[in-house]
Amino acid sequence: MSQARVLTERELRKVMLYCAAHPHAARNKCMLLMTHHAGLRVGEVAALRLADVVAGDGTIRAEVHLSRDQTKGNVGRTVLLPQKLRDELLAYLRTRFANKDLIAVCYANAQRALFPTQKNPLRGFSANTLCQHFSQLYARAGVEGVSSHLGRRFFLTSLADKGVAMHILMALAGHKNLSTTQRYLSLSPNLMRAAVELI
């Protein structure tokens, strides 16, 4: 069985540029970056509520605690959000709520979808509709041969290429078995070249 491909940095920038030039730019960029920069599954992104990412003081949380209902395998997990992703989320929410105080926004209804749709602003995307939406974004940006795991694969492979240890990758992905994490990783020619130079 051939391994699914990994998006390149150049292709990710291409998709981000496409999103920036089309409706719902801030929302679409954030949804994609939740998979590429935090390693969330598409279904986990769809399940996010405002309360999951906005703290009581109106700031963006550094850690997102997903309940067992929001994850695959019925096991809760904690997802770490890098600063650049938190900045994107803050910019998105300020755009969405016209720069209103996020404390007041969450006080009104923190259980509404983090990423709403026009048809369902409270519940937002389902996992299936978000998979379809992502596929359309990639295709319209001219990126082919993608799957719903593309963001997670990018996240894990990028970290592996930077030398992050396998047990840390496993924890970040929320995997129970090392073999599951290994299936997400692609061998990088650059990493192989760097390895032989260690001789």
C-alpha positions as CSV (number, residue, x, y, z in Angstrom):
1,M,0.0,0.0,0.0
2,S,1.5,3.4,-1.0
3,Q,1.8,6.0,1.7
4,A,-0.3,9.2,1.3
5,R,1.8,12.2,0.3
6,V,2.8,15.1,2.6
7,L,1.9,18.7,1.7
8,T,5.0,20.9,1.2
9,E,5.4,24.2,2.9
10,R,5.0,25.8,-0.5
11,E,1.7,24.1,-1.1
12,L,0.5,25.1,2.3
13,R,1.3,28.7,1.6
14,K,-0.6,28.3,-1.7
15,V,-3.7,27.1,0.1
16,M,-3.4,29.9,2.6
17,L,-3.2,32.5,-0.2
18,Y,-6.2,30.9,-1.8
19,C,-8.2,31.1,1.4
20,A,-7.1,34.7,2.0
21,A,-8.6,35.8,-1.3
22,H,-12.0,34.1,-0.8
23,P,-15.0,34.4,1.5
24,H,-14.6,33.2,5.1
25,A,-10.9,33.7,4.8
26,A,-10.0,33.9,8.5
27,R,-12.2,30.9,9.4
28,N,-10.9,28.7,6.6
29,K,-7.3,29.5,7.4
30,C,-7.8,28.8,11.1
31,M,-9.6,25.5,10.4
32,L,-6.8,24.3,8.1
33,L,-4.1,25.4,10.5
34,M,-5.7,23.6,13.4
35,T,-4.8,20.4,11.5
36,H,-1.4,21.5,10.1
37,H,0.0,23.4,13.2
38,A,-1.7,21.5,16.1
39,G,-2.3,18.1,14.6
40,L,-6.0,17.9,15.2
41,R,-8.1,15.5,13.3
42,V,-10.8,17.0,11.0
43,G,-13.5,15.6,13.2
44,E,-11.9,17.2,16.3
45,V,-11.8,20.6,14.5
46,A,-15.5,20.3,13.6
47,A,-16.3,19.5,17.3
48,L,-14.6,22.5,18.8
49,R,-16.7,25.0,20.7
50,L,-15.8,28.6,21.6
51,A,-15.2,27.6,25.3
52,D,-12.6,25.1,24.1
53,V,-10.2,27.8,22.9
54,V,-11.2,31.0,24.6
55,A,-10.3,31.3,28.3
56,G,-12.4,33.1,30.9
57,D,-10.3,36.2,30.6
58,G,-10.9,36.4,26.8
59,T,-7.5,35.1,25.8
60,I,-6.7,32.1,23.5
61,R,-5.8,29.0,25.5
62,A,-2.4,27.5,25.0
63,E,-3.9,24.1,25.6
64,V,-7.2,22.7,24.3
65,H,-8.7,19.9,26.4
66,L,-10.8,17.7,24.1
67,S,-13.5,15.6,25.8
68,R,-13.9,11.9,24.8
69,D,-17.0,13.0,22.8
70,Q,-14.8,15.2,20.6
71,T,-12.0,12.7,19.8
72,K,-11.6,9.5,17.9
73,G,-11.6,6.4,20.1
74,N,-13.7,7.9,22.9
75,V,-10.6,9.1,24.9
76,G,-10.1,12.7,25.8
77,R,-6.7,14.4,25.1
78,T,-4.9,17.7,25.4
79,V,-3.8,19.6,22.3
80,L,-1.1,22.2,22.5
81,L,-1.6,25.4,20.4
82,P,1.6,27.1,19.2
83,Q,1.7,30.9,19.6
84,K,1.4,31.6,15.8
85,L,-1.8,29.5,15.8
86,R,-3.2,31.3,18.8
87,D,-2.5,34.6,17.0
88,E,-4.5,33.3,14.0
89,L,-7.3,32.2,16.2
90,L,-7.5,35.6,17.9
91,A,-7.5,37.4,14.6
92,Y,-10.2,35.1,13.3
93,L,-12.4,35.6,16.4
94,R,-11.9,39.4,16.3
95,T,-13.0,39.4,12.6
96,R,-16.0,37.1,13.4
97,F,-17.2,39.1,16.3
98,A,-16.3,42.6,14.9
99,N,-13.7,43.2,17.6
100,K,-16.2,42.7,20.5
101,D,-14.8,41.7,23.9
102,L,-14.3,37.9,23.7
103,I,-15.3,37.6,27.4
104,A,-18.7,39.0,26.6
105,V,-19.0,36.9,23.5
106,C,-18.3,33.7,25.5
107,Y,-20.5,34.7,28.3
108,A,-23.4,35.0,25.9
109,N,-22.9,31.4,24.6
110,A,-19.6,29.7,24.9
111,Q,-21.0,26.4,23.6
112,R,-21.6,27.5,20.0
113,A,-19.3,26.2,17.3
114,L,-15.8,27.7,17.0
115,F,-16.2,27.3,13.3
116,P,-19.8,27.9,12.3
117,T,-21.5,27.5,8.9
118,Q,-24.1,29.6,7.3
119,K,-26.6,26.7,7.5
120,N,-25.8,25.9,11.1
121,P,-24.1,28.7,13.0
122,L,-24.6,27.1,16.4
123,R,-23.4,23.5,15.7
124,G,-21.1,24.3,12.8
125,F,-19.6,21.7,10.5
126,S,-20.0,18.0,10.9
127,A,-16.8,15.9,10.5
128,N,-18.1,14.8,7.1
129,T,-19.0,18.2,5.8
130,L,-15.6,19.6,7.0
131,C,-13.7,16.8,5.2
132,Q,-15.6,17.8,2.0
133,H,-14.9,21.5,2.6
134,F,-11.2,20.9,3.1
135,S,-11.1,18.8,-0.1
136,Q,-12.7,21.6,-2.0
137,L,-10.3,24.2,-0.6
138,Y,-7.3,22.1,-1.6
139,A,-8.6,21.4,-5.1
140,R,-9.5,25.0,-5.7
141,A,-6.1,26.1,-4.6
142,G,-4.6,23.6,-7.1
143,V,-3.3,21.0,-4.7
144,E,-4.1,17.5,-5.7
145,G,-3.9,14.0,-4.1
146,V,-5.0,15.0,-0.7
147,S,-6.8,13.2,2.1
148,S,-8.5,14.2,5.4
149,H,-5.3,13.3,7.3
150,L,-3.2,15.7,5.2
151,G,-2.9,18.2,8.0
152,R,-1.9,15.7,10.7
153,R,0.6,14.1,8.4
154,F,2.1,17.5,7.7
155,F,2.2,18.3,11.4
156,L,3.9,15.1,12.4
157,T,6.3,14.8,9.5
158,S,7.4,18.5,9.9
159,L,8.2,17.9,13.6
160,A,10.0,14.6,12.8
161,D,12.1,16.4,10.2
162,K,13.1,18.9,12.9
163,G,14.3,16.1,15.1
164,V,11.4,15.8,17.6
165,A,11.5,12.4,19.3
166,M,9.1,9.7,18.4
167,H,7.5,9.4,21.9
168,I,6.8,13.2,21.8
169,L,5.2,12.9,18.4
170,M,3.1,10.0,19.7
171,A,1.9,12.1,22.6
172,L,1.1,15.1,20.4
173,A,-0.9,13.0,18.0
174,G,-2.8,11.4,20.8
175,H,-1.9,7.9,19.7
176,K,-1.7,4.9,22.0
177,N,0.7,2.9,19.7
178,L,4.0,4.0,18.2
179,S,3.1,2.1,15.0
180,T,0.1,4.3,14.4
181,T,2.3,7.4,14.6
182,Q,4.9,5.9,12.3
183,R,2.3,5.4,9.6
184,Y,1.8,9.2,9.5
185,L,5.5,9.9,8.8
186,S,7.1,10.1,5.4
187,L,10.8,9.7,4.8
188,S,12.2,13.0,3.8
189,P,15.1,13.0,1.3
190,N,16.6,16.1,3.1
191,L,16.5,14.2,6.4
192,M,18.1,11.2,4.9
193,R,20.9,13.3,3.4
194,A,21.4,15.0,6.8
195,A,21.6,11.6,8.4
196,V,24.4,10.3,6.2
197,E,26.4,13.4,6.8
198,L,26.6,12.5,10.5
199,I,29.0,9.6,9.5
